[in-house]
Amino acid sequence: MTKVKLNGVKDDFTEQAQQYIQRDIRPNSRFKLFLYNLANAKGGRYRTERVRNVGEAPRILDSTLVEISRNQIEKFLNSKGYFNAEVSSSVAISKKKATVKFDVKQGGAFSIRNITYVVPDTVLLALYENEKGSQQTLREGMRYDADSLVNERENTYNIFRRNGYYDYLRQYVRFDVDSSLHSSQADLVMYIDNPPEQDKHVVFYIDSSFVNIRDSRETFGDSTFKRMPQPKGVVFNDFSKRIRARPLARYIYNTQGEKFDVSKENLTYDRLYELNIFRGVKISYEKKDSTKLNVNYDITPMKRMGNRVEGEYTFASGRNGFNLGNTYTNRNLFGGAEQLEIKARYGVLFDSRLSGALWNRIWNRDLQVGATLTIPRIIVPFNIPVMGKNGMPHTVFASNLQVFDQVNTYSNRYITNSITYNWYETRYKLHGLTPILVEYRDGRLDPGFLQYLTGEGYELYVRTNNRAYFGLGSQYSYTVNTLRLNSYENFWFFRGMADVSGNSLALLSRLFSFRVDEDGERTVFNVPYLQYAKVELDLRRYMHLGAERQFVARINAGVGVPYGNNQEFLIFEKSFFAGGMNDMRAWQARTLGPGNYNRSILSDSLRLNLRNLDQLGDIKIVGNFEYRFKLLNDFFGAKLKGAAFSDIGNIWRLKEEETTGDPAVFKWDRFLGQMAIGAGTGLRFDLDYFVFRFDVGFKIKDPQFTGRKQWVITELFNSREFKREYALTNAPDPYNFVQYNFGIGMPF
């Protein structure tokens, strides 16, 4: 089999109709056939013994499968309302290569003229008519579609199961279709039958709920258990003796006296799994009498404690190193599904351009230690309603410490402590509020480097980095449609974030006259406090193009404004940067911008020591465009997907400063000309539980140059000479036209 053609099917149904062509007569993937031939063919013959399971064996013509395919395509078109569709097939053979052609006379589509409902149970009929609303998939005048009948049967099932009809079955709905009319119309009759030998359907109510929690061996056995009755007829039998009932009882939604509701059952499943302490939840029912149900919950806990060790190797521009991390997790610290995570990470980066033994080539060290306590409810000093029907709310206490040292350049000690509340307004709208964020940072320049910077006139850079500060602020974020990110739908995604610091301290400083330091800044605990406002947004449009094809457009923009107590500059940790695997993918992180800034204005030693420290901004505008598509269903156990992308953007300063100068400052009449442009392609290895990503980005327009020289893509095939000239002015910085990115997960 070398080719299959399908002619005459309208565009709306071509892709679906092709799926009914039997797999074993579809042409091979050339790549998989090549692998099979490489492993199993020799001297013009195939192996007959010890056949290697590599690639894909050649697809052989089978006339029976051709006829089955023809018949299935015809049935598919009938199911879509084309009752007069006719499909014929033909086979052409040349030199042992076969081409199969399916010719379709699709005809006109039948529409639904009248819909009649036959429902002996009048209570059921009234309920159906009251609740079908916008969920109804059948309407008079629409094109007949068998899938619509299936969807209506499912909608009907869900309506009744949400309203107490525990014994209701999908089979009670059936349809009769009369397509014998001569006007391309069909009449439809929908029946909702009663149970056998009964004159109506029975509504069931919940009596009691029994939550049985297994022990650490995942069994009930003969061990004793802790019995904990709760309000609304809920009884906990805890064989593990590690669970407090009250926090879990909030998320048992089918309770005493209420009608049976399958949506509450699903909600209970979702919330119990979201607690992240159970590996299995099974809900079953038993009839207490003719109208009452007891609910049984069989719950299997996860291991209470876990430890994960991670490592990675990094390399970039003559520097390489490693990161080692350890994460300890306690999933049920106080018995109410509180999760404690303690993380430690240590990284070292070596520079091959430094001389001496290996330990003398260490460029920087980075130690990070943090603890996070997540509690599955909102903890506030006043009463609020239970917030869990749309998603699990959380209160998060976090504390982090970073110790960073860069050889002969810079050291930093950074501590943060915060309280954050996360809650869902709806299933698709998530709020995050951090009312208290306390920060302390002590950054110090190497004495020799500090003296050099001062001598060169970079006083503002010295004041920015060689200092300690204290911050007291708040943050708020709002996210829409996170749940849809892994779906193939048409939707908008939005995430907005606001970060404000120092206003409370500014007010207190006026009331209590805080001490003022030599730079004129008010201090707390003998260090200046921060005062700034920062806003960032991420807006995306996801467009489904059929099958597993998708187009995504994104704009990521933000601005940070220092004011009040330290209005000259935005601190390093709050500044924006460009480049990296989720941003401008043709540039390494922190190597693009700001504006037209070119590092050639620095001396060689400054370029070496300030690398990744000077290319920061107060404003960021980045746009990304990506087309995603599937390449192979099975590539060594993963789905292989491809992507083509284009990125445009940059960062800018709000004010001129010594290191970057005026070209880095944002101005309305020139910022569009300062946009960087990159493009590239990538592969995604989709293993269901995570995606491994490889992207290759090419620089097209680089704003560090001027005029036509910005269009560096024209120098791609003259790269050796271009790089030689660049090294004369920018050494030791290398110039890379191509950037490779490895990552886990999608870029956005």
DOVO-96487 format. One record per residue (C-alpha): residue in one letter; x, y, z. Coordinates in steps of 0.2 Angstrom, whole numbers, plus 5000, padded with zeros to 4 digits. Example, Ala and Ser with C-alpha at 12.3 -4.5 7.8 and 13.67 -1.06 7.14 Angstrom:
<rs>
A506249785039S506849955036
</rs>
This chain:
<rs>
M500050005000T500750174995K499350294993V497550304999K496350444991L494650504998N493750604986G492050694987V491950725006K491550895012D492950985021D492050975038F492050785038T493650745028E494750715043Q493450615052A493050505037Q494850465035Q494850385052Y493650255046I494950185033Q495650035041R497350065049D498149905040I497849975023R498550155026P500250195019N501750175031S502650305039R504150325029F505250345044K504550195053L504650085037F506450135035L506850075052Y505949915049N506849885033L508549925041A508249795055N507349655045A507849665026K509449605018G509849565000G508149614994R507249495006Y506349505023R506749405038T505549265041E506349215058R506849315073V505949465066R506549625075N505149725083V505849895076G504850025066E503349965056A503149815044P502549865026R500649885024I499949755012L498449775001D496949675008S495349694998T494249635013L494949785022V494549905007E492749845007I492649865026S493350045025R492050085011N490650025021Q491250115037I491450285028E489650265021K488950225038F489950375045L489150495033N487450425036S487650455055K488050635050G486350655041Y486850615024F485650465022N485850455003A487750455003E488550324992V490450274993S491350164979S493150104980S494450064967V496149984967A497550024955I499149924955S500849954947K502449864951K501749784967K501249954973A499449984977T498350144977V496650134984K495350274980F493650304988D492450404978V491050484988K489350544982Q488850634998G487150704993G486250835004A486050835023F484450795031S483850915045I482650875059R480850935056N479950885072I480450815089T479150725099Y479450675117V478550515124V478850505143P477550415153D478250485170T477550665169V478750715184L480250655174L479650745159A479350915169L481150895176Y481850865159E481051015151N481551125166E483351085166K483851035148G484051225144S485751265135Q486351085137Q485051025125T485950955109L484350925099R483451065091E482151075077G482951135061M484751065065R485650945054Y485350765059D486850695068A486950535077D488250605089S486950735095L485750585099V487150505110N487550675118E485650705122R485550535130E487050575141N486350745145T484750665150Y485650535161N486650675170I485050775173F484150635181R485650575191R485850745198N484150745205G483950595215Y483650455202Y484950335207D484250185197Y484050285181L485050205166R485550275150Q484550135141Y482950215146V483150335132R482950285114F482550365098D481550335082V482050425066D480850435051S481950485036S480650435023L480050615019H480450685002S481050855008S482750805015Q481950815032A481750685046D480550665061L481250615078V480450535092M481350535109Y480650405122I481150405140D480450235147N479950185164P480850045173P480149875169E478549835178Q478450005186D477450165183K478750295188H480550315192V481050325211V481950475219F483250415232Y483850515247I485550495257D485350425274S487150395281S488950415275F490350295281V492150345277N493250205279I495150245279R496350105277D497950085287S499750105282R499749925275E498249985264T497049855272F495749855285G496149685292D495649655310S496549805317T495649925328F495050095321K494650265327R492750305325M492350485323P490550535320Q490250705311P488750815308K487550775293G487650585296V489450565291V490450435301F492350415299N493150245303D495050275303F496150125303S497650225300K497350335316R498150485307I496750575300R495650715308A493850695303R493350875303P494450945289L493950805278A492150815282R492050985273Y492250895256I490950755259Y489550825248N488250695248T487550705265Q486050655276G484350705270E484850765253K484350695236F485650575228D486650685216V488050615205S488850785203K489150795222E489950615221N491050685207L491450835217T491950735232Y493050625221D493950785215R494150865232L494750715241Y496050685227E496550865228L497050845246N498550745240I498550625254F497550485246R498050365232G496350285230V494550335233K493050225229I491250275232S489850145233Y488050145238E486950025246K485050035248K484350055265D482550045260S481550085244T482050265244K483650285255L485450255252N486950235263V488650295255N490250205258Y491950285255D493450165254I494950275255T496750215253P498050345260M499750385251K501350365260R501450505273M503250545270G504250555254N505950615248R506550655231V508250685225E508550785208G510050835198E510450925182Y511950975172T512051145164F513151215151A513151385142S514551485133G516051405140R515251385158N514651215164G514051155181F512851055191N511351075202L510850955216G509150965225N508250865238T506450885243Y505650815259T503750795259N502550765274R500850745266N499850745283L500850845295F499450885308G498150755302G497150875292A498050845275E499250985278Q500750965267L502551015272E503851035259I505751065264K506851095249A508651115247R509651155231Y511451175228G512251235212V513951265205L514451345189F516251325182D517151435170S518351345158R519151515154L519851525172S521551455176G522051335189A521351175197L519551135195W519051215212N519851375206R518751385191I517151405201W516251545193N514751555206R513951455219D512051455223L511251375239Q509351385241V508351315256G506551335258A505051275268T503251275263L501751225273T500051215263I498451195272P496851145262R495751285268I495751475271I496451525288V495851695293P495351765311F493551775306N492151655300I492051635281P490951505271V491751335266M492551375249G492851205240K491451175227N492451255212G494251205218M495251165233P495651325243H497351335251T498351445264V500151435260F501551485273A503251495264S505051545270N506551545258L508351575260Q509651605245V511551615247F512351665231D514151705228Q514951745211V516951745211N517751915213T516152005209Y514551985220S513751895235N511951895239R510951845254Y509051845251I507651795263T505751795260N504351755271S502551755265I500751705268T499651665253Y497851625250N497251535234W495451505230Y494351475215E492951595210T492351465197R493151305190Y494151415178K494451575189L495851565202H496251705214G497951715223L498151845237T499751875247P499351995261I501051985269L502651965260V504252005270E505952015261Y507752045267R509152055255D511052095259G512052105243R513852145243L515052185229D516852115230P517952255237G519152255222F517652245210L516752385220Q518352495219Y518452465200L516652505197T516852665207G518352715197E517452695181G516052805186Y514652665189E514152735205L512252705203Y512652515199V513652515215R512252585225T511052465218N511952305222N513152345236R511752365249A510452285261Y508652325261F506952275269G505352245261L503552235267G502252215253S500752125246Q500352035230Y498851985220S498551865205Y497051825195T497151675182V495751615170N495651445161T497151355168L496051195167R495951215149L497751225145N497951035141S496351035130Y496051065111E494851205113N494651385107F494851485122W495751635130F497051615145F497451765156R498551785171G498751955179M499951995194A500152155205D501552175217V501552325229S502852355243G503252495255N501652595257S501252535274L503052575280A502952745271L501352785281L502252725298S503752825294R502752985293L501952945310F503552885319S504952975310F506052825304R507952855304V508552925288D510252855281E511652945272D510752925255G509153005262E508152845263R507152805278T507652635286V506852495296F508052385307N509452505300V509152455282P508152555269Y506452485265L505852455247Q504452555239Y503852505222A502352445211K502452305198V501152245186E501352095174L500052015162D500051855152L498651855139R498551705126R497351645113Y497251455110M496451405093H496051225088L496451185070G495751015070A496450845076E498050885087R498451045078Q498451205088F498951395086V499451495101A499651685101R500351765117I500851935124N501751945140A502052125146G502452215163V503152365171G503952395188V504052575195P505152615210Y504552775219G504552855236N505952785247N507052715233Q506352795217E508052785207F508052605203L507052435204I508052305213F508752155204E507552025211K506052135204S506752175187F506252105171F507452005160A507251935142G507851775134G507651585139M506651435135N504951515139D505251685132M506351745118R506951575113A508351625101W509251705116Q509951635132A509151705148R509651875153T510651915137L509452025128G509152205130P508752325137G508352425122N509852445110Y511052415124N512652335117R513952275130S515352335119I515352495129L516052405144S517852355147D518352175145S518352135164L516652215166R515852115152L516551965161N516052005179L514352085175R513751945163N511851915167L511852055180D511752215169Q510452165156L508852195166G507452315164D505952405171I504752365156K504452205147I503552175131V503652005123G502451925110N502551735105F501651645091E501751455090Y500951325078R500851145086F500550985077K500750795079L502150705070L502050525076N500850435088D502150315094F504050365095F504850255108G503350255119A502950445117K501850545105L503050655095K502450825092G503150975082A503051165084A503551315073F503751475082S504151655081D504551775096I504651965096G505052075111N506252165122I506552245139W506852435143R507452545157L506352685164K507752795167E509552815160E510952745171E512852725169T512952545164T511752535149G511552725145D510152805135P509852665121A509152565135V507752685140F506052665134K505352795122W503752785113D504552845096R505852715095F505352555105L504552465090G506252475081Q507052405097M506052245096A507152085094I506451945083G506851765083A506051605075G506251425076T505651255077G505451115091L505050945096R503950885110F504050715117D502350685125L502350545138D500550595145Y501150625163F502450755157V503150835141F505050835137R505350985125F506851025113D506751195104V508051275092G507851465090F508751575077K509051755079I508251855065K508352035072D509552085086P509252265093Q511052275100F511652325083T511052475073G510252505056R510252365044K511552265054Q510052225066W509452095053V510751965059I509951825049T510851895033E512451845042L511951675046F512951595031N514451715035S514451675053R516351645055E516851815050F515351895059K515851815075R517651865073E517152045071Y516052035086A517351955097L518452115093T517252225102N516252115114A517551975120P517351875130D515551865126P515251745111Y513951775098N512751635094F511551635080V510651475086Q510051445103Y509651265109N508351245123F507951095133G506451095145I505051005154G503251055149M502651175136P503351345135F501651425138
</rs>
